[in-house]
Amino acid sequence: MNRLVGLFAATVLAFGAPAGLSAADKADKATKKAAKQAAVQGTVKAVDAKANTVTLTLKGKKGQPGEDKTFTLAASAKVTADGKETKLADLKAGTPVAATINASKEVTQLSTANKKKKAAASSKQ
């Protein structure tokens, strides 16, 4: 009997307990999900609210011109301007933005720079 208990304990240690995900497994899944997203910065070139797309001029590498790229917004995408939620149609051409792009190449978050914070930071200097 002791031998059977010892064998069971060794098996659990070797293969892990089957009772749900551990905290490490959950953290690993969150890390993988975050890794499938990319952050980009650029300037709004065009907005098509009907098609739910935004064209951004992405920042180029040093000395290189930016590249225009059109993205579709995910159904759950969050659009903010100066920290407040807004509509895609409210974004104007020439507005600097930061976007989070998922693995499907859809925008999940689109936000403008917070002008008030930038102005406050520059006035402190």
C-alpha positions, 0 to 999 in steps of 0.5 A: 500500500505504501508503495502505491501511495509513493508511486501516486505521489511521484506521478503527481509531482512529475506530471502536476496535479490535474486540478485546474490551471496554476497561477503560473499557467494563467500568467503564461497564458496572459503573457502569450496573449499580450505577445500576440498584440503589437503597439504602433504609433503614427498619425491619422491619415484617414477615417472611414467610420462606415467601413470601421477602418482607420489609415495611419501613417506609421512612424518610419525608422530613422531617416526613412519616411513613414508608411501608410497602413489601413487597419480595421477596428475590432468589434470591441475596440476602444477609441479614446481622445485625451483620455475620454472615450470617443467615436472613430468618426471624431478623429481628425486627419493629422492627429497623432495616435497610439494603437494596439493591434491584435494577432488578426491585424485589427485595432483593439485600442486607439488613443490620441496623445493627452494634450493637457498632460503634455502642456503641463509637463512642458510648462514645468520645465 
